[in-house]
Amino acid sequence: MTQLLKKLFPTTFDQRIIHAYQRFFSIQELEKELVLKWVFGASLFSYFTTFSFWVSSTVLTADAVEKGYAVCRPYFQGCTDWLFLHGLPNGYSQTVLYMGLFGLMLIAVYLMYRKEWVLAHMSIVLMYLWHALATFILSGQLGGNYDYYLFVLTTILLFLPHKEFFLKLCFVLFYALSTVAKIHPAWVAGTYFSALQTGLPLFPDWSIPFWTNLVIFMEMVGAWFLLSRPGLVQRLVLVFFIAFHLYSGILVKYHYPSVVLPTLIILFGLFYRKTPIPFDRRSIAGWVLVGLLVCMQSLPLFIPGDEKLTLEGNKYGLYMFESNHQCISTARITFTDGSEQVIYNESANARARCEPYRYWFRLNAFCKRNAAHIQSAAWTFDHSINGGPFLRIVDTDELCALQYRPLTHNDWIKTHSDEPEVVGYPVENIYD
């Protein structure tokens, strides 16, 4: 036990608690392995990158609830009751929270410098808890694929034994799991990018299917060679994925590469060594996590209908670039005094997911706020994927009576088997 720990926890009872904490979370691995120390630093950098975006976002604030654009996760639709922060200019509580987390990051850096890994671990756990709570409980709008990477990799780093092995395995597994969302004309035929006004960055349209299928192959098959013995093949695959993430940054910008690339280079480049596969009792938690990741990615496959069209179960696993979406939502509200209001929204941004759930959630919140004054409410939702026709997948006169079930198909959302009406055709859209 370090001198600083002895000063902070002077009694025998305190020190027993610290030793138990150290053993339970396998912090001795972090203290011994240089690669884990570097991943720890990369995780800290990822939290800085993530929170630097969140500090300016209003989706976790009570302001979002008051203005009607907050959205919860389908499995926790009451999250708005728990939002209390206020962002600028309506209050200071959100910026106070994130500056507190920023101060905690500085403390963590100092503790890393002092090699106080138990205390550094404790400091980053607080960031981990807030990130997990916000991503999976308090909002349905923050869970980007990079947040899934950060959550899973930091879970392994902070809490699981055999940290180095499971960090590598789950990193590669993420590549393989992402192909589940890509086995679709959006990627196989390349229509995600050919439906864009600007096409695929830097490459001609005729080459799009070649590049998209190359990515599918490398993520499904090639990524596993990252785990092979150090040598030419392992290095070539590493170079491919570094180039891939740098290239993808042309579209996704800094956030995704800043979370993924440092850990990729640390685990499979700077300090790479082939790690034995663990099968002891301490490895059970890691294998359970692997199983959970596979199950969560597979969950949409058990929901009837085309996941890309209905987007039911879409965000239980990785969903990067799964389809190019365009949609139009039109709600017509008739009030008891005879007046009407049309709530119209459209999205032509390929980056946005046109989830009927998201539009329903906001309209349902409107219904609840105005329940005493609404006589009737009709809603249509038209959805186009990959430049295909707009299909009217929602057409109801009972908007305010609709309920959304998170783990099964919702009958009021039409699938291809329901032969939804074709109501128009989109123009080439943009990625913004």
C-alpha positions as CSV (number, residue, x, y, z in Angstrom):
1,M,0.0,0.0,0.0
2,T,1.4,3.4,-1.0
3,Q,2.1,6.2,1.5
4,L,-0.7,8.3,0.2
5,L,-3.2,5.5,0.7
6,K,-2.0,5.0,4.2
7,K,-2.5,8.7,5.0
8,L,-6.0,8.7,3.5
9,F,-7.0,5.3,5.0
10,P,-5.0,5.1,8.3
11,T,-6.9,2.5,10.2
12,T,-6.6,-1.3,9.9
13,F,-10.2,-1.6,8.9
14,D,-9.8,1.1,6.2
15,Q,-6.8,-0.7,4.8
16,R,-8.7,-4.0,4.7
17,I,-11.4,-2.4,2.7
18,I,-8.8,-1.0,0.2
19,H,-7.1,-4.4,-0.1
20,A,-10.5,-6.0,-0.8
21,Y,-11.3,-3.3,-3.4
22,Q,-7.9,-3.9,-5.0
23,R,-8.4,-7.6,-5.2
24,F,-12.1,-7.6,-6.2
25,F,-11.5,-5.4,-9.3
26,S,-8.1,-6.9,-10.1
27,I,-6.3,-3.6,-9.9
28,Q,-3.0,-5.4,-9.5
29,E,-3.2,-6.1,-13.2
30,L,-3.4,-2.4,-13.8
31,E,-0.5,-1.7,-11.5
32,K,1.7,-4.3,-13.3
33,E,0.9,-4.1,-17.0
34,L,2.1,-1.1,-19.0
35,V,-0.5,-1.7,-21.8
36,L,-3.3,-1.4,-19.3
37,K,-1.9,1.9,-17.9
38,W,-1.9,3.3,-21.4
39,V,-5.5,2.1,-22.0
40,F,-6.4,3.7,-18.8
41,G,-5.1,7.0,-20.1
42,A,-6.9,6.5,-23.4
43,S,-10.2,5.9,-21.5
44,L,-9.7,9.1,-19.6
45,F,-9.1,10.9,-22.9
46,S,-12.3,9.3,-24.3
47,Y,-14.3,10.6,-21.3
48,F,-12.9,14.1,-21.9
49,T,-13.9,13.9,-25.6
50,T,-17.4,12.6,-24.7
51,F,-18.1,15.1,-21.9
52,S,-16.8,18.0,-24.0
53,F,-19.8,17.3,-26.4
54,W,-22.3,16.6,-23.6
55,V,-21.6,19.8,-21.7
56,S,-23.1,21.8,-24.6
57,S,-26.0,19.4,-25.2
58,T,-29.4,19.9,-23.7
59,V,-30.8,16.3,-24.0
60,L,-30.0,15.5,-20.4
61,T,-31.7,18.6,-19.0
62,A,-35.1,19.5,-17.6
63,D,-35.1,22.2,-20.4
64,A,-35.4,19.4,-23.0
65,V,-38.5,18.0,-21.1
66,E,-40.1,21.4,-20.9
67,K,-39.6,22.0,-24.6
68,G,-40.8,18.6,-25.6
69,Y,-37.7,17.1,-27.4
70,A,-36.4,14.8,-24.7
71,V,-36.5,11.1,-25.7
72,C,-36.0,8.1,-23.3
73,R,-34.8,4.6,-24.0
74,P,-37.7,2.3,-25.1
75,Y,-37.1,0.1,-22.0
76,F,-37.2,3.1,-19.6
77,Q,-39.8,5.5,-20.9
78,G,-40.1,7.4,-17.7
79,C,-36.6,8.9,-17.8
80,T,-37.9,12.4,-18.1
81,D,-39.0,12.3,-14.5
82,W,-35.4,12.0,-13.4
83,L,-33.9,14.9,-15.4
84,F,-33.2,17.9,-13.3
85,L,-30.1,19.6,-14.8
86,H,-30.4,23.0,-16.5
87,G,-28.0,24.1,-19.2
88,L,-27.0,27.5,-20.2
89,P,-28.6,30.0,-20.5
90,N,-31.3,28.6,-18.2
91,G,-29.1,27.6,-15.4
92,Y,-25.6,26.5,-14.3
93,S,-26.2,23.0,-12.9
94,Q,-25.1,21.1,-16.0
95,T,-21.9,23.1,-16.5
96,V,-21.2,22.7,-12.7
97,L,-21.5,19.0,-13.1
98,Y,-19.1,18.7,-16.1
99,M,-16.6,21.1,-14.6
100,G,-16.6,18.9,-11.6
101,L,-15.9,15.9,-13.8
102,F,-13.2,17.8,-15.6
103,G,-11.6,18.5,-12.2
104,L,-11.8,14.8,-11.5
105,M,-10.0,14.1,-14.7
106,L,-7.1,16.4,-13.6
107,I,-7.0,14.6,-10.3
108,A,-6.9,11.2,-12.2
109,V,-4.0,12.4,-14.3
110,Y,-2.1,13.4,-11.2
111,L,-2.8,10.1,-9.5
112,M,-1.6,8.3,-12.6
113,Y,1.6,10.3,-12.5
114,R,2.0,9.4,-8.8
115,K,1.3,5.7,-9.7
116,E,-1.6,5.8,-7.3
117,W,-3.6,3.3,-9.3
118,V,-6.2,2.5,-6.6
119,L,-7.1,6.1,-6.2
120,A,-7.0,6.7,-10.0
121,H,-9.3,3.8,-10.4
122,M,-11.8,5.3,-7.9
123,S,-11.7,8.6,-9.7
124,I,-12.5,7.2,-13.1
125,V,-15.3,5.0,-11.7
126,L,-17.3,8.2,-11.0
127,M,-17.0,9.2,-14.7
128,Y,-17.9,5.7,-15.7
129,L,-21.1,5.7,-13.6
130,W,-22.3,9.0,-15.0
131,H,-21.5,8.0,-18.5
132,A,-23.4,4.7,-18.1
133,L,-26.3,6.3,-16.4
134,A,-26.7,9.0,-19.0
135,T,-26.2,6.7,-22.0
136,F,-28.4,3.8,-21.0
137,I,-31.0,5.2,-18.5
138,L,-31.5,8.9,-18.6
139,S,-31.6,9.5,-22.4
140,G,-32.3,7.7,-25.6
141,Q,-30.4,10.2,-27.7
142,L,-26.8,9.9,-26.3
143,G,-26.0,6.3,-27.1
144,G,-23.7,6.5,-30.1
145,N,-21.6,3.5,-31.1
146,Y,-18.6,5.2,-29.6
147,D,-20.4,5.2,-26.3
148,Y,-20.9,1.5,-26.5
149,Y,-17.2,1.1,-27.2
150,L,-16.3,3.3,-24.2
151,F,-18.8,1.6,-21.8
152,V,-17.7,-2.0,-22.6
153,L,-14.0,-1.4,-22.8
154,T,-14.0,0.6,-19.6
155,T,-16.2,-2.0,-17.8
156,I,-13.4,-4.6,-18.6
157,L,-10.6,-2.2,-17.6
158,L,-12.1,-1.2,-14.3
159,F,-13.9,-4.4,-13.1
160,L,-13.0,-7.6,-14.8
161,P,-10.0,-10.0,-14.4
162,H,-7.9,-10.9,-17.4
163,K,-8.2,-7.3,-18.5
164,E,-5.8,-7.3,-21.4
165,F,-7.2,-10.5,-23.0
166,F,-10.9,-9.4,-22.8
167,L,-10.1,-5.8,-24.0
168,K,-8.5,-7.3,-27.1
169,L,-11.2,-9.9,-27.6
170,C,-14.2,-7.5,-27.2
171,F,-12.5,-4.8,-29.4
172,V,-12.2,-7.3,-32.2
173,L,-15.7,-8.7,-31.4
174,F,-17.1,-5.2,-31.9
175,Y,-15.9,-5.2,-35.5
176,A,-17.5,-8.6,-36.1
177,L,-20.8,-7.6,-34.5
178,S,-21.0,-4.4,-36.5
179,T,-21.3,-6.5,-39.7
180,V,-24.7,-7.8,-38.4
181,A,-26.1,-4.4,-39.2
182,K,-24.2,-4.2,-42.5
183,I,-25.5,-7.4,-44.1
184,H,-28.1,-5.4,-46.0
185,P,-28.3,-3.7,-49.5
186,A,-27.1,-0.5,-47.8
187,W,-23.7,-2.0,-47.6
188,V,-23.7,-5.1,-49.9
189,A,-24.9,-3.0,-52.8
190,G,-23.5,0.2,-51.4
191,T,-26.8,2.0,-51.7
192,Y,-26.2,3.9,-48.4
193,F,-23.5,6.0,-50.2
194,S,-24.8,5.9,-53.8
195,A,-28.1,7.5,-52.5
196,L,-26.0,10.5,-51.2
197,Q,-25.6,13.6,-53.2
198,T,-21.9,13.5,-52.6
199,G,-21.4,9.7,-52.8
200,L,-18.6,8.0,-51.0
201,P,-15.8,10.5,-50.1
202,L,-12.8,10.5,-52.4
203,F,-13.9,7.5,-54.5
204,P,-16.0,7.2,-57.7
205,D,-19.6,5.9,-57.4
206,W,-18.8,2.8,-59.5
207,S,-16.3,1.6,-56.8
208,I,-18.7,1.9,-53.9
209,P,-19.7,-1.8,-53.7
210,F,-16.1,-2.8,-53.8
211,W,-15.2,-0.7,-50.8
212,T,-18.3,-1.4,-48.7
213,N,-17.9,-5.2,-49.2
214,L,-14.1,-4.9,-48.4
215,V,-15.1,-3.3,-45.1
216,I,-17.6,-6.0,-44.4
217,F,-15.0,-8.7,-45.1
218,M,-12.3,-7.1,-43.0
219,E,-14.6,-6.5,-40.0
220,M,-16.1,-10.0,-40.2
221,V,-13.0,-12.0,-41.0
222,G,-9.9,-9.8,-41.2
223,A,-10.3,-8.2,-37.7
224,W,-9.6,-11.6,-36.0
225,F,-6.1,-11.5,-37.4
226,L,-5.5,-8.6,-35.0
227,L,-5.3,-11.3,-32.4
228,S,-2.7,-13.4,-34.3
229,R,1.0,-13.7,-33.5
230,P,3.0,-10.5,-34.0
231,G,4.1,-10.4,-37.6
232,L,3.4,-9.0,-41.1
233,V,-0.3,-10.1,-41.3
234,Q,-1.2,-8.7,-37.9
235,R,0.5,-5.4,-38.7
236,L,-1.1,-5.2,-42.1
237,V,-4.6,-5.7,-40.6
238,L,-3.7,-3.1,-37.9
239,V,-2.7,-0.6,-40.7
240,F,-6.0,-1.3,-42.5
241,F,-8.1,-0.5,-39.5
242,I,-6.1,2.6,-38.6
243,A,-6.6,3.8,-42.2
244,F,-10.3,2.9,-42.0
245,H,-11.0,4.9,-38.9
246,L,-9.0,7.9,-40.2
247,Y,-11.0,7.7,-43.5
248,S,-14.4,7.3,-41.7
249,G,-13.5,10.5,-39.7
250,I,-14.2,12.4,-43.0
251,L,-17.9,11.5,-42.3
252,V,-18.1,11.0,-38.5
253,K,-15.6,13.7,-37.6
254,Y,-13.4,13.5,-34.4
255,H,-15.5,11.8,-31.8
256,Y,-15.6,8.2,-33.0
257,P,-11.9,8.1,-34.1
258,S,-10.8,9.7,-30.8
259,V,-12.5,7.0,-28.8
260,V,-11.5,4.0,-30.9
261,L,-8.1,4.8,-32.5
262,P,-6.0,5.3,-29.3
263,T,-7.1,2.0,-27.8
264,L,-6.7,0.2,-31.1
265,I,-3.1,1.4,-31.5
266,I,-2.2,0.7,-27.8
267,L,-3.7,-2.8,-27.7
268,F,-2.6,-4.1,-31.2
269,G,0.3,-1.8,-32.0
270,L,2.5,-0.2,-29.4
271,F,2.4,-3.0,-26.8
272,Y,0.9,-5.9,-28.7
273,R,1.6,-9.4,-27.6
274,K,-0.4,-12.6,-28.1
275,T,-2.4,-13.2,-25.0
276,P,-3.3,-16.7,-23.8
277,I,-7.0,-17.5,-23.7
278,P,-8.1,-17.8,-20.0
279,F,-10.4,-20.6,-18.9
280,D,-10.1,-20.3,-15.1
281,R,-12.9,-19.3,-12.7
282,R,-11.8,-15.7,-12.8
283,S,-12.5,-15.5,-16.5
284,I,-16.2,-16.4,-16.1
285,A,-17.3,-12.7,-15.9
286,G,-15.4,-11.9,-19.1
287,W,-17.0,-14.7,-21.0
288,V,-20.4,-13.7,-19.7
289,L,-19.8,-10.2,-21.0
290,V,-18.9,-11.6,-24.4
291,G,-22.1,-13.7,-24.4
292,L,-24.2,-10.6,-23.5
293,L,-22.7,-8.6,-26.3
294,V,-23.6,-11.3,-28.9
295,C,-27.1,-11.6,-27.4
296,M,-27.8,-7.9,-27.5
297,Q,-26.5,-7.6,-31.1
298,S,-28.8,-10.5,-32.1
299,L,-31.9,-9.2,-30.3
300,P,-33.3,-7.3,-33.3
301,L,-33.2,-10.5,-35.4
302,F,-35.9,-11.9,-33.2
303,I,-38.3,-9.0,-33.7
304,P,-40.5,-9.6,-36.8
305,G,-40.1,-7.2,-39.8
306,D,-37.1,-5.4,-41.3
307,E,-35.1,-3.8,-38.5
308,K,-33.9,-1.1,-41.0
309,L,-37.4,-0.1,-41.8
310,T,-39.1,-0.2,-38.4
311,L,-35.9,0.4,-36.4
312,E,-37.3,-1.7,-33.6
313,G,-34.5,-3.0,-31.4
314,N,-32.1,-1.0,-33.5
315,K,-29.9,0.4,-30.6
316,Y,-29.6,-2.7,-28.4
317,G,-26.3,-3.3,-30.3
318,L,-24.0,-1.6,-32.7
319,Y,-25.9,0.3,-35.4
320,M,-23.2,2.2,-37.3
321,F,-24.1,3.2,-40.9
322,E,-26.8,0.5,-41.0
323,S,-29.0,2.4,-43.6
324,N,-29.5,5.7,-45.3
325,H,-32.7,7.1,-43.8
326,Q,-35.2,9.8,-44.9
327,C,-38.5,10.3,-43.2
328,I,-41.6,12.6,-42.9
329,S,-43.7,12.7,-39.7
330,T,-47.1,14.5,-39.8
331,A,-49.4,14.6,-36.8
332,R,-52.8,16.4,-37.0
333,I,-54.2,17.3,-33.7
334,T,-57.9,18.4,-33.2
335,F,-58.7,20.2,-30.0
336,T,-62.0,20.3,-28.1
337,D,-62.5,24.0,-29.1
338,G,-62.4,23.0,-32.8
339,S,-58.9,24.3,-33.5
340,E,-56.3,22.2,-35.2
341,Q,-52.5,21.9,-35.0
342,V,-50.2,20.2,-37.4
343,I,-46.9,18.9,-36.0
344,Y,-44.6,18.3,-39.1
345,N,-41.1,17.0,-39.0
346,E,-38.9,15.7,-41.8
347,S,-35.3,14.4,-41.9
348,A,-33.1,14.1,-45.0
349,N,-29.9,13.6,-43.1
350,A,-28.4,10.2,-43.7
351,R,-26.7,10.3,-40.3
352,A,-30.1,10.6,-38.5
353,R,-32.0,7.4,-37.7
354,C,-35.6,7.8,-38.6
355,E,-36.9,5.8,-35.6
356,P,-40.7,5.9,-35.4
357,Y,-40.2,5.4,-31.7
358,R,-38.4,8.7,-31.3
359,Y,-41.2,10.7,-33.1
360,W,-43.9,8.7,-31.2
361,F,-42.2,9.5,-27.9
362,R,-42.3,13.2,-28.4
363,L,-45.8,13.2,-29.8
364,N,-47.0,11.0,-26.9
365,A,-45.5,13.5,-24.5
366,F,-47.4,16.2,-26.3
367,C,-50.6,14.2,-25.9
368,K,-50.0,13.8,-22.2
369,R,-49.4,17.5,-21.7
370,N,-52.5,18.5,-23.5
371,A,-54.8,15.5,-22.7
372,A,-57.6,17.6,-21.4
373,H,-57.9,19.6,-24.6
374,I,-57.3,17.0,-27.4
375,Q,-60.4,15.6,-29.2
376,S,-58.5,13.5,-31.7
377,A,-55.0,13.0,-33.1
378,A,-54.0,11.4,-36.4
379,W,-50.4,10.5,-37.4
380,T,-48.6,9.4,-40.5
381,F,-45.0,8.4,-40.7
382,D,-43.3,7.9,-44.1
383,H,-39.9,6.2,-44.3
384,S,-37.4,5.7,-47.1
385,I,-34.2,3.7,-46.8
386,N,-31.2,3.8,-49.1
387,G,-33.0,6.0,-51.7
388,G,-36.0,3.6,-52.0
389,P,-39.6,4.8,-52.0
390,F,-41.3,6.5,-49.1
391,L,-43.4,3.8,-47.4
392,R,-46.2,4.9,-45.0
393,I,-45.3,2.6,-42.1
394,V,-47.5,4.4,-39.6
395,D,-51.1,5.6,-40.4
396,T,-53.3,6.0,-37.4
397,D,-56.2,8.1,-36.1
398,E,-55.5,7.0,-32.6
399,L,-52.1,8.7,-32.0
400,C,-52.6,9.4,-28.3
401,A,-53.7,5.8,-27.6
402,L,-50.6,4.2,-29.0
403,Q,-48.2,2.3,-26.7
404,Y,-44.7,1.2,-27.6
405,R,-43.3,-2.2,-26.5
406,P,-39.5,-2.3,-26.4
407,L,-38.7,-6.0,-27.0
408,T,-41.2,-7.0,-29.6
409,H,-42.9,-5.8,-32.8
410,N,-45.5,-3.0,-32.4
411,D,-48.5,-3.8,-34.7
412,W,-49.1,-0.1,-35.5
413,I,-45.7,0.0,-37.3
414,K,-46.1,-1.7,-40.7
415,T,-43.4,-4.0,-42.1
416,H,-42.9,-5.1,-45.7
417,S,-45.3,-8.0,-45.2
418,D,-48.1,-5.5,-44.5
419,E,-47.5,-3.9,-47.9
420,P,-47.3,-0.3,-46.7
421,E,-48.5,2.4,-49.2
422,V,-45.9,4.0,-51.4
423,V,-46.4,7.8,-51.0
424,G,-43.5,9.2,-52.9
425,Y,-39.8,9.0,-53.8
426,P,-36.9,10.8,-52.2
427,V,-34.1,12.9,-53.9
428,E,-30.5,12.2,-53.1
429,N,-29.8,13.3,-49.6
430,I,-26.8,14.5,-47.6
431,Y,-24.7,13.3,-44.7
432,D,-24.3,16.1,-42.1
